[in-house]
Amino acid sequence: MKQLTICIIAALLVAKADAQTKITKASILGKWTTVIVEVPDMFYFDMDKDSLAFGGILKQRIPADQMPTVMAGFKQQSSSLKNGYVRFYADGTAELDVDASLPPGAAKSTYTIDEAKSIITATGGKGLKLVLPGEMRGRFLRLAIDEGGQKMYITFKKVG
């Protein structure tokens, strides 16, 4: 019984350490690199672990004998995302480079944070406006993007 109690307490402490918290301006300052891209029912790609899983929709559309080739091609095409980053500055500006191919400062935008709702609103050139609900998960930042009804989640890891 004593061991069971210790295991339960340990599990609760681990769960609390990885608990989701709201985004604050202080919590997002700095440079973040992409580690996970997920489109529910389509794919889950963990770049740190080089782990790719296709969801039900893609599994239905890709013949089993072609799956290894398609997965390898997907990983190769998506590898540039691993070098991409977003950097949030204290002055309310942000810099985004999806594949680390732009010169520094080329993809500048401004951002605001609704700390009560845990939403980042980013505004860039040509009228671009992104409303990004998100959460902090320990040292990770997870943002949701809605592309015409299709949700995508991107998880970033703080660097430096």
ROMI-434740 format. One record per atom (N, C-alpha, C, O): residue number from 1; atom name; x, y, z. Coordinates in steps of 0.05 Angstrom, whole numbers, always signed. Layout:
(NUM; "CA"; (X; Y; Z))
...
This chain:
(1; "N"; (+17; -24; +0))
(1; "CA"; (+0; +0; +0))
(1; "C"; (+17; +25; +0))
(1; "O"; (+12; +45; -14))
(2; "N"; (+39; +24; +16))
(2; "CA"; (+57; +47; +18))
(2; "C"; (+70; +53; -10))
(2; "O"; (+73; +76; -18))
(3; "N"; (+78; +31; -24))
(3; "CA"; (+90; +35; -50))
(3; "C"; (+70; +46; -70))
(3; "O"; (+78; +63; -87))
(4; "N"; (+45; +38; -69))
(4; "CA"; (+25; +48; -86))
(4; "C"; (+21; +78; -82))
(4; "O"; (+18; +93; -101))
(5; "N"; (+20; +86; -57))
(5; "CA"; (+17; +115; -50))
(5; "C"; (+40; +131; -61))
(5; "O"; (+36; +152; -72))
(6; "N"; (+65; +121; -58))
(6; "CA"; (+88; +134; -68))
(6; "C"; (+87; +137; -99))
(6; "O"; (+93; +158; -110))
(7; "N"; (+78; +116; -112))
(7; "CA"; (+76; +116; -142))
(7; "C"; (+55; +137; -150))
(7; "O"; (+59; +151; -170))
(8; "N"; (+33; +138; -136))
(8; "CA"; (+12; +158; -143))
(8; "C"; (+22; +186; -139))
(8; "O"; (+17; +203; -156))
(9; "N"; (+35; +191; -117))
(9; "CA"; (+46; +218; -112))
(9; "C"; (+67; +225; -134))
(9; "O"; (+67; +248; -144))
(10; "N"; (+84; +207; -141))
(10; "CA"; (+104; +212; -161))
(10; "C"; (+91; +218; -188))
(10; "O"; (+100; +236; -202))
(11; "N"; (+70; +203; -195))
(11; "CA"; (+56; +208; -221))
(11; "C"; (+43; +235; -221))
(11; "O"; (+44; +249; -241))
(12; "N"; (+32; +243; -199))
(12; "CA"; (+19; +270; -197))
(12; "C"; (+40; +292; -200))
(12; "O"; (+34; +312; -212))
(13; "N"; (+63; +288; -188))
(13; "CA"; (+84; +308; -190))
(13; "C"; (+94; +311; -218))
(13; "O"; (+99; +333; -228))
(14; "N"; (+97; +288; -232))
(14; "CA"; (+106; +289; -260))
(14; "C"; (+85; +303; -277))
(14; "O"; (+92; +319; -294))
(15; "N"; (+60; +296; -273))
(15; "CA"; (+38; +308; -288))
(15; "C"; (+37; +338; -284))
(15; "O"; (+32; +354; -302))
(16; "N"; (+41; +347; -259))
(16; "CA"; (+40; +375; -253))
(16; "C"; (+63; +390; -266))
(16; "O"; (+60; +413; -275))
(17; "N"; (+87; +378; -267))
(17; "CA"; (+110; +390; -279))
(17; "C"; (+106; +395; -309))
(17; "O"; (+118; +413; -320))
(18; "N"; (+90; +378; -322))
(18; "CA"; (+85; +380; -350))
(18; "C"; (+58; +392; -356))
(18; "O"; (+48; +390; -378))
(19; "N"; (+46; +405; -336))
(19; "CA"; (+19; +416; -338))
(19; "C"; (+19; +438; -359))
(19; "O"; (+39; +452; -364))
(20; "N"; (-5; +442; -370))
(20; "CA"; (-9; +463; -390))
(20; "C"; (-14; +489; -375))
(20; "O"; (-30; +490; -356))
(21; "N"; (-1; +510; -384))
(21; "CA"; (-6; +536; -372))
(21; "C"; (-11; +556; -394))
(21; "O"; (-4; +552; -418))
(22; "N"; (-22; +579; -387))
(22; "CA"; (-28; +599; -407))
(22; "C"; (-3; +614; -416))
(22; "O"; (+17; +614; -402))
(23; "N"; (-5; +625; -440))
(23; "CA"; (+17; +640; -451))
(23; "C"; (+17; +668; -439))
(23; "O"; (-3; +681; -437))
(24; "N"; (+41; +676; -431))
(24; "CA"; (+45; +704; -422))
(24; "C"; (+67; +716; -439))
(24; "O"; (+83; +701; -452))
(25; "N"; (+69; +742; -440))
(25; "CA"; (+90; +755; -455))
(25; "C"; (+117; +747; -445))
(25; "O"; (+136; +741; -461))
(26; "N"; (+120; +745; -419))
(26; "CA"; (+146; +737; -407))
(26; "C"; (+153; +708; -415))
(26; "O"; (+177; +702; -418))
(27; "N"; (+133; +691; -417))
(27; "CA"; (+139; +663; -422))
(27; "C"; (+148; +657; -450))
(27; "O"; (+161; +637; -455))
(28; "N"; (+141; +674; -469))
(28; "CA"; (+147; +668; -497))
(28; "C"; (+171; +683; -508))
(28; "O"; (+180; +677; -530))
(29; "N"; (+182; +702; -493))
(29; "CA"; (+205; +717; -503))
(29; "C"; (+228; +699; -510))
(29; "O"; (+235; +681; -494))
(30; "N"; (+241; +704; -532))
(30; "CA"; (+264; +688; -540))
(30; "C"; (+260; +674; -566))
(30; "O"; (+240; +678; -580))
(31; "N"; (+278; +656; -572))
(31; "CA"; (+278; +641; -597))
(31; "C"; (+267; +613; -592))
(31; "O"; (+274; +599; -573))
(32; "N"; (+250; +604; -611))
(32; "CA"; (+237; +578; -609))
(32; "C"; (+240; +563; -635))
(32; "O"; (+236; +575; -657))
(33; "N"; (+248; +538; -634))
(33; "CA"; (+250; +522; -658))
(33; "C"; (+227; +501; -659))
(33; "O"; (+217; +492; -639))
(34; "N"; (+220; +494; -683))
(34; "CA"; (+198; +475; -688))
(34; "C"; (+207; +447; -680))
(34; "O"; (+229; +438; -689))
(35; "N"; (+191; +433; -664))
(35; "CA"; (+198; +405; -657))
(35; "C"; (+176; +385; -666))
(35; "O"; (+182; +362; -672))
(36; "N"; (+151; +394; -665))
(36; "CA"; (+129; +376; -673))
(36; "C"; (+109; +391; -690))
(36; "O"; (+102; +413; -684))
(37; "N"; (+101; +378; -712))
(37; "CA"; (+79; +388; -728))
(37; "C"; (+58; +366; -729))
(37; "O"; (+64; +343; -735))
(38; "N"; (+33; +373; -724))
(38; "CA"; (+12; +354; -723))
(38; "C"; (-13; +365; -737))
(38; "O"; (-21; +387; -732))
(39; "N"; (-24; +349; -755))
(39; "CA"; (-50; +354; -767))
(39; "C"; (-67; +330; -760))
(39; "O"; (-62; +308; -771))
(40; "N"; (-86; +333; -741))
(40; "CA"; (-102; +310; -732))
(40; "C"; (-114; +294; -755))
(40; "O"; (-124; +305; -775))
(41; "N"; (-113; +268; -753))
(41; "CA"; (-122; +249; -772))
(41; "C"; (-106; +248; -798))
(41; "O"; (-112; +232; -816))
(42; "N"; (-86; +265; -800))
(42; "CA"; (-68; +265; -824))
(42; "C"; (-40; +255; -817))
(42; "O"; (-31; +235; -827))
(43; "N"; (-26; +270; -799))
(43; "CA"; (+1; +261; -791))
(43; "C"; (+9; +274; -765))
(43; "O"; (-2; +294; -756))
(44; "N"; (+30; +262; -753))
(44; "CA"; (+43; +272; -729))
(44; "C"; (+73; +268; -734))
(44; "O"; (+82; +246; -738))
(45; "N"; (+88; +290; -735))
(45; "CA"; (+116; +289; -741))
(45; "C"; (+132; +302; -718))
(45; "O"; (+131; +326; -714))
(46; "N"; (+147; +285; -704))
(46; "CA"; (+164; +294; -682))
(46; "C"; (+193; +295; -694))
(46; "O"; (+205; +274; -697))
(47; "N"; (+202; +319; -699))
(47; "CA"; (+228; +323; -712))
(47; "C"; (+251; +316; -694))
(47; "O"; (+272; +307; -704))
(48; "N"; (+248; +321; -668))
(48; "CA"; (+270; +314; -650))
(48; "C"; (+275; +284; -650))
(48; "O"; (+298; +276; -648))
(49; "N"; (+254; +269; -651))
(49; "CA"; (+257; +240; -650))
(49; "C"; (+257; +227; -678))
(49; "O"; (+260; +203; -681))
(50; "N"; (+255; +244; -699))
(50; "CA"; (+253; +234; -727))
(50; "C"; (+231; +213; -729))
(50; "O"; (+235; +192; -741))
(51; "N"; (+208; +219; -716))
(51; "CA"; (+186; +200; -715))
(51; "C"; (+162; +211; -730))
(51; "O"; (+152; +233; -724))
(52; "N"; (+152; +196; -749))
(52; "CA"; (+130; +204; -765))
(52; "C"; (+108; +183; -764))
(52; "O"; (+113; +159; -768))
(53; "N"; (+84; +192; -759))
(53; "CA"; (+61; +173; -759))
(53; "C"; (+39; +186; -776))
(53; "O"; (+31; +209; -772))
(54; "N"; (+29; +170; -795))
(54; "CA"; (+6; +180; -811))
(54; "C"; (-19; +172; -797))
(54; "O"; (-22; +151; -785))
(55; "N"; (-39; +190; -799))
(55; "CA"; (-65; +185; -788))
(55; "C"; (-83; +170; -807))
(55; "O"; (-75; +162; -829))
(56; "N"; (-108; +166; -798))
(56; "CA"; (-127; +149; -813))
(56; "C"; (-132; +159; -841))
(56; "O"; (-133; +142; -860))
(57; "N"; (-134; +185; -846))
(57; "CA"; (-140; +195; -873))
(57; "C"; (-117; +187; -892))
(57; "O"; (-123; +177; -914))
(58; "N"; (-92; +192; -885))
(58; "CA"; (-70; +185; -903))
(58; "C"; (-66; +155; -905))
(58; "O"; (-60; +145; -927))
(59; "N"; (-71; +140; -883))
(59; "CA"; (-68; +111; -885))
(59; "C"; (-88; +99; -904))
(59; "O"; (-82; +79; -918))
(60; "N"; (-111; +111; -906))
(60; "CA"; (-132; +101; -925))
(60; "C"; (-124; +107; -954))
(60; "O"; (-131; +92; -972))
(61; "N"; (-110; +129; -958))
(61; "CA"; (-104; +138; -986))
(61; "C"; (-77; +128; -997))
(61; "O"; (-73; +128; -1021))
(62; "N"; (-60; +119; -979))
(62; "CA"; (-33; +110; -988))
(62; "C"; (-32; +80; -987))
(62; "O"; (-36; +68; -965))
(63; "N"; (-27; +66; -1009))
(63; "CA"; (-24; +37; -1009))
(63; "C"; (-2; +28; -990))
(63; "O"; (+19; +41; -988))
(64; "N"; (-6; +7; -976))
(64; "CA"; (+13; -3; -955))
(64; "C"; (+41; -7; -967))
(64; "O"; (+60; +0; -953))
(65; "N"; (+43; -17; -991))
(65; "CA"; (+69; -22; -1003))
(65; "C"; (+84; +4; -1010))
(65; "O"; (+108; +4; -1013))
(66; "N"; (+70; +27; -1012))
(66; "CA"; (+82; +52; -1018))
(66; "C"; (+88; +69; -993))
(66; "O"; (+101; +90; -994))
(67; "N"; (+77; +60; -970))
(67; "CA"; (+80; +76; -945))
(67; "C"; (+108; +83; -938))
(67; "O"; (+113; +106; -932))
(68; "N"; (+128; +64; -938))
(68; "CA"; (+155; +72; -931))
(68; "C"; (+167; +93; -949))
(68; "O"; (+181; +111; -940))
(69; "N"; (+161; +92; -975))
(69; "CA"; (+172; +112; -994))
(69; "C"; (+159; +139; -989))
(69; "O"; (+173; +159; -989))
(70; "N"; (+133; +139; -985))
(70; "CA"; (+119; +164; -980))
(70; "C"; (+129; +177; -953))
(70; "O"; (+133; +201; -952))
(71; "N"; (+133; +160; -933))
(71; "CA"; (+142; +171; -907))
(71; "C"; (+170; +182; -910))
(71; "O"; (+176; +204; -899))
(72; "N"; (+188; +169; -925))
(72; "CA"; (+215; +179; -929))
(72; "C"; (+214; +206; -943))
(72; "O"; (+229; +224; -936))
(73; "N"; (+198; +208; -964))
(73; "CA"; (+195; +232; -979))
(73; "C"; (+184; +255; -962))
(73; "O"; (+193; +278; -964))
(74; "N"; (+164; +248; -945))
(74; "CA"; (+152; +268; -928))
(74; "C"; (+173; +279; -908))
(74; "O"; (+175; +303; -904))
(75; "N"; (+189; +261; -896))
(75; "CA"; (+209; +270; -877))
(75; "C"; (+230; +287; -891))
(75; "O"; (+239; +307; -880))
(76; "N"; (+238; +280; -915))
(76; "CA"; (+258; +295; -930))
(76; "C"; (+248; +323; -936))
(76; "O"; (+262; +343; -932))
(77; "N"; (+223; +325; -946))
(77; "CA"; (+212; +351; -952))
(77; "C"; (+207; +368; -928))
(77; "O"; (+208; +393; -929))
(78; "N"; (+201; +356; -905))
(78; "CA"; (+195; +371; -881))
(78; "C"; (+220; +376; -864))
(78; "O"; (+218; +391; -844))
(79; "N"; (+243; +366; -871))
(79; "CA"; (+267; +369; -855))
(79; "C"; (+275; +399; -851))
(79; "O"; (+287; +406; -831))
(80; "N"; (+268; +415; -871))
(80; "CA"; (+276; +444; -869))
(80; "C"; (+260; +457; -846))
(80; "O"; (+270; +477; -835))
(81; "N"; (+237; +446; -839))
(81; "CA"; (+222; +458; -816))
(81; "C"; (+238; +457; -790))
(81; "O"; (+234; +474; -773))
(82; "N"; (+255; +437; -788))
(82; "CA"; (+270; +434; -763))
(82; "C"; (+289; +458; -759))
(82; "O"; (+295; +464; -736))
(83; "N"; (+297; +470; -780))
(83; "CA"; (+315; +493; -778))
(83; "C"; (+300; +519; -776))
(83; "O"; (+311; +541; -771))
(84; "N"; (+273; +518; -779))
(84; "CA"; (+257; +542; -777))
(84; "C"; (+255; +551; -748))
(84; "O"; (+260; +536; -729))
(85; "N"; (+246; +576; -744))
(85; "CA"; (+244; +586; -717))
(85; "C"; (+224; +609; -716))
(85; "O"; (+216; +620; -737))
(86; "N"; (+217; +616; -692))
(86; "CA"; (+202; +641; -687))
(86; "C"; (+216; +653; -663))
(86; "O"; (+224; +640; -644))
(87; "N"; (+219; +680; -664))
(87; "CA"; (+232; +694; -642))
(87; "C"; (+214; +717; -634))
(87; "O"; (+206; +733; -651))
(88; "N"; (+207; +718; -608))
(88; "CA"; (+190; +739; -597))
(88; "C"; (+208; +758; -582))
(88; "O"; (+224; +750; -565))
(89; "N"; (+205; +784; -588))
(89; "CA"; (+220; +805; -575))
(89; "C"; (+202; +820; -555))
(89; "O"; (+178; +820; -558))
(90; "N"; (+214; +832; -535))
(90; "CA"; (+200; +846; -514))
(90; "C"; (+185; +871; -525))
(90; "O"; (+166; +880; -512))
(91; "N"; (+194; +882; -547))
(91; "CA"; (+180; +906; -558))
(91; "C"; (+155; +900; -574))
(91; "O"; (+144; +918; -586))
(92; "N"; (+146; +875; -574))
(92; "CA"; (+122; +868; -588))
(92; "C"; (+126; +860; -617))
(92; "O"; (+106; +858; -632))
(93; "N"; (+151; +856; -625))
(93; "CA"; (+156; +847; -652))
(93; "C"; (+165; +818; -651))
(93; "O"; (+174; +808; -630))
(94; "N"; (+161; +804; -673))
(94; "CA"; (+169; +776; -676))
(94; "C"; (+181; +772; -703))
(94; "O"; (+177; +787; -721))
(95; "N"; (+197; +751; -704))
(95; "CA"; (+210; +744; -729))
(95; "C"; (+205; +714; -733))
(95; "O"; (+208; +698; -716))
(96; "N"; (+196; +708; -757))
(96; "CA"; (+189; +680; -764))
(96; "C"; (+204; +672; -789))
(96; "O"; (+203; +687; -809))
(97; "N"; (+217; +650; -788))
(97; "CA"; (+229; +638; -812))
(97; "C"; (+224; +608; -811))
(97; "O"; (+236; +594; -796))
(98; "N"; (+206; +599; -829))
(98; "CA"; (+197; +572; -828))
(98; "C"; (+220; +552; -834))
(98; "O"; (+221; +531; -822))
(99; "N"; (+237; +559; -853))
(99; "CA"; (+258; +540; -860))
(99; "C"; (+286; +552; -857))
(99; "O"; (+305; +541; -869))
(100; "N"; (+289; +573; -843))
(100; "CA"; (+315; +586; -837))
(100; "C"; (+330; +594; -863))
(100; "O"; (+354; +593; -864))
(101; "N"; (+314; +602; -883))
(101; "CA"; (+327; +610; -909))
(101; "C"; (+327; +640; -913))
(101; "O"; (+340; +650; -932))
(102; "N"; (+313; +655; -897))
(102; "CA"; (+311; +684; -900))
(102; "C"; (+333; +698; -885))
(102; "O"; (+343; +688; -865))
(103; "N"; (+341; +722; -895))
(103; "CA"; (+361; +737; -879))
(103; "C"; (+349; +747; -853))
(103; "O"; (+324; +751; -852))
(104; "N"; (+365; +751; -832))
(104; "CA"; (+354; +759; -807))
(104; "C"; (+337; +785; -810))
(104; "O"; (+345; +804; -823))
(105; "N"; (+313; +784; -797))
(105; "CA"; (+295; +807; -797))
(105; "C"; (+277; +808; -821))
(105; "O"; (+260; +826; -822))
(106; "N"; (+279; +790; -840))
(106; "CA"; (+263; +791; -865))
(106; "C"; (+234; +785; -860))
(106; "O"; (+217; +796; -874))
(107; "N"; (+228; +769; -840))
(107; "CA"; (+200; +761; -835))
(107; "C"; (+190; +773; -809))
(107; "O"; (+182; +758; -791))
(108; "N"; (+192; +799; -807))
(108; "CA"; (+184; +813; -782))
(108; "C"; (+154; +816; -781))
(108; "O"; (+141; +820; -802))
(109; "N"; (+143; +815; -757))
(109; "CA"; (+114; +820; -753))
(109; "C"; (+112; +832; -725))
(109; "O"; (+131; +834; -710))
(110; "N"; (+88; +840; -718))
(110; "CA"; (+82; +849; -691))
(110; "C"; (+64; +829; -679))
(110; "O"; (+50; +814; -693))
(111; "N"; (+63; +828; -652))
(111; "CA"; (+45; +810; -639))
(111; "C"; (+34; +822; -613))
(111; "O"; (+46; +840; -601))
(112; "N"; (+11; +812; -605))
(112; "CA"; (+0; +819; -579))
(112; "C"; (-9; +792; -567))
(112; "O"; (-12; +772; -580))
(113; "N"; (-12; +793; -541))
(113; "CA"; (-20; +769; -526))
(113; "C"; (-44; +775; -509))
(113; "O"; (-44; +794; -493))
(114; "N"; (-64; +759; -512))
(114; "CA"; (-87; +759; -493))
(114; "C"; (-81; +738; -473))
(114; "O"; (-86; +714; -477))
(115; "N"; (-69; +746; -450))
(115; "CA"; (-61; +727; -430))
(115; "C"; (-84; +712; -417))
(115; "O"; (-81; +689; -410))
(116; "N"; (-107; +725; -415))
(116; "CA"; (-130; +712; -403))
(116; "C"; (-140; +688; -420))
(116; "O"; (-149; +668; -410))
(117; "N"; (-138; +692; -447))
(117; "CA"; (-148; +671; -465))
(117; "C"; (-125; +654; -476))
(117; "O"; (-130; +634; -490))
(118; "N"; (-100; +661; -471))
(118; "CA"; (-76; +647; -480))
(118; "C"; (-76; +647; -511))
(118; "O"; (-73; +626; -524))
(119; "N"; (-78; +671; -523))
(119; "CA"; (-79; +674; -552))
(119; "C"; (-58; +695; -560))
(119; "O"; (-56; +717; -549))
(120; "N"; (-42; +687; -581))
(120; "CA"; (-23; +705; -593))
(120; "C"; (-36; +715; -619))
(120; "O"; (-46; +699; -635))
(121; "N"; (-37; +741; -624))
(121; "CA"; (-46; +752; -649))
(121; "C"; (-22; +765; -662))
(121; "O"; (-10; +784; -652))
(122; "N"; (-15; +754; -686))
(122; "CA"; (+8; +764; -700))
(122; "C"; (-1; +778; -726))
(122; "O"; (-19; +768; -740))
(123; "N"; (+11; +801; -731))
(123; "CA"; (+4; +817; -755))
(123; "C"; (+29; +822; -771))
(123; "O"; (+49; +832; -761))
(124; "N"; (+27; +815; -797))
(124; "CA"; (+50; +818; -814))
(124; "C"; (+43; +835; -838))
(124; "O"; (+22; +848; -839))
(125; "N"; (+61; +835; -857))
(125; "CA"; (+57; +851; -882))
(125; "C"; (+34; +840; -898))
(125; "O"; (+26; +817; -895))
(126; "N"; (+25; +856; -917))
(126; "CA"; (+4; +849; -936))
(126; "C"; (-22; +840; -922))
(126; "O"; (-37; +824; -932))
(127; "N"; (-27; +852; -899))
(127; "CA"; (-53; +847; -885))
(127; "C"; (-54; +820; -871))
(127; "O"; (-76; +812; -863))
(128; "N"; (-32; +806; -868))
(128; "CA"; (-32; +780; -855))
(128; "C"; (-38; +783; -826))
(128; "O"; (-26; +800; -812))
(129; "N"; (-58; +768; -816))
(129; "CA"; (-64; +768; -787))
(129; "C"; (-69; +739; -779))
(129; "O"; (-87; +726; -790))
(130; "N"; (-55; +730; -760))
(130; "CA"; (-58; +703; -749))
(130; "C"; (-67; +705; -720))
(130; "O"; (-55; +719; -704))
(131; "N"; (-88; +690; -714))
(131; "CA"; (-97; +688; -686))
(131; "C"; (-90; +659; -678))
(131; "O"; (-101; +640; -688))
(132; "N"; (-72; +657; -659))
(132; "CA"; (-60; +632; -651))
(132; "C"; (-66; +625; -622))
(132; "O"; (-51; +633; -604))
(133; "N"; (-87; +609; -617))
(133; "CA"; (-90; +599; -590))
(133; "C"; (-67; +581; -583))
(133; "O"; (-57; +567; -600))
(134; "N"; (-59; +580; -558))
(134; "CA"; (-37; +563; -551))
(134; "C"; (-35; +558; -521))
(134; "O"; (-52; +567; -506))
(135; "N"; (-13; +545; -514))
(135; "CA"; (-8; +538; -486))
(135; "C"; (+21; +532; -482))
(135; "O"; (+35; +524; -501))
(136; "N"; (+30; +536; -458))
(136; "CA"; (+57; +529; -451))
(136; "C"; (+55; +501; -439))
(136; "O"; (+37; +495; -423))
(137; "N"; (+73; +483; -447))
(137; "CA"; (+74; +456; -436))
(137; "C"; (+103; +452; -426))
(137; "O"; (+120; +442; -441))
(138; "N"; (+108; +460; -402))
(138; "CA"; (+135; +459; -392))
(138; "C"; (+152; +478; -408))
(138; "O"; (+147; +502; -408))
(139; "N"; (+173; +469; -421))
(139; "CA"; (+191; +486; -436))
(139; "C"; (+183; +487; -466))
(139; "O"; (+198; +495; -483))
(140; "N"; (+159; +478; -472))
(140; "CA"; (+148; +477; -499))
(140; "C"; (+125; +497; -503))
(140; "O"; (+110; +502; -484))
(141; "N"; (+123; +508; -527))
(141; "CA"; (+101; +526; -534))
(141; "C"; (+86; +512; -556))
(141; "O"; (+97; +505; -577))
(142; "N"; (+60; +507; -552))
(142; "CA"; (+43; +493; -572))
(142; "C"; (+22; +513; -582))
(142; "O"; (+6; +524; -566))
(143; "N"; (+22; +518; -608))
(143; "CA"; (+4; +536; -621))
(143; "C"; (-15; +521; -640))
(143; "O"; (-7; +502; -653))
(144; "N"; (-39; +531; -641))
(144; "CA"; (-59; +519; -660))
(144; "C"; (-63; +538; -683))
(144; "O"; (-66; +563; -679))
(145; "N"; (-64; +527; -707))
(145; "CA"; (-69; +543; -731))
(145; "C"; (-93; +531; -744))
(145; "O"; (-95; +506; -748))
(146; "N"; (-112; +548; -752))
(146; "CA"; (-136; +538; -766))
(146; "C"; (-134; +547; -795))
(146; "O"; (-137; +571; -801))
(147; "N"; (-130; +528; -812))
(147; "CA"; (-128; +534; -841))
(147; "C"; (-154; +525; -855))
(147; "O"; (-156; +502; -863))
(148; "N"; (-173; +542; -857))
(148; "CA"; (-198; +536; -870))
(148; "C"; (-213; +512; -858))
(148; "O"; (-224; +495; -873))
(149; "N"; (-213; +511; -832))
(149; "CA"; (-227; +489; -819))
(149; "C"; (-210; +465; -812))
(149; "O"; (-218; +448; -796))
(150; "N"; (-186; +464; -822))
(150; "CA"; (-167; +443; -816))
(150; "C"; (-147; +453; -795))
(150; "O"; (-132; +472; -799))
(151; "N"; (-148; +440; -772))
(151; "CA"; (-130; +448; -750))
(151; "C"; (-102; +436; -754))
(151; "O"; (-98; +414; -763))
(152; "N"; (-82; +452; -747))
(152; "CA"; (-55; +443; -747))
(152; "C"; (-43; +453; -721))
(152; "O"; (-48; +476; -712))
(153; "N"; (-27; +437; -708))
(153; "CA"; (-13; +444; -683))
(153; "C"; (+17; +443; -687))
(153; "O"; (+27; +424; -698))
(154; "N"; (+30; +464; -679))
(154; "CA"; (+59; +465; -681))
(154; "C"; (+70; +469; -652))
(154; "O"; (+61; +487; -638))
(155; "N"; (+88; +452; -645))
(155; "CA"; (+101; +453; -619))
(155; "C"; (+130; +463; -623))
(155; "O"; (+144; +452; -639))
(156; "N"; (+137; +483; -607))
(156; "CA"; (+163; +495; -609))
(156; "C"; (+178; +490; -583))
(156; "O"; (+166; +487; -562))
(157; "N"; (+205; +488; -585))
(157; "CA"; (+222; +485; -561))
(157; "C"; (+240; +510; -559))
(157; "O"; (+251; +519; -579))
(158; "N"; (+242; +521; -535))
(158; "CA"; (+258; +545; -531))
(158; "C"; (+287; +537; -533))
(158; "O"; (+296; +517; -522))
(159; "N"; (+302; +554; -547))
(159; "CA"; (+331; +550; -550))
(159; "C"; (+346; +574; -539))
(159; "O"; (+335; +597; -539))
(160; "N"; (+370; +570; -531))
(160; "CA"; (+387; +591; -521))
(160; "C"; (+379; +603; -495))
(160; "O"; (+392; +622; -486))
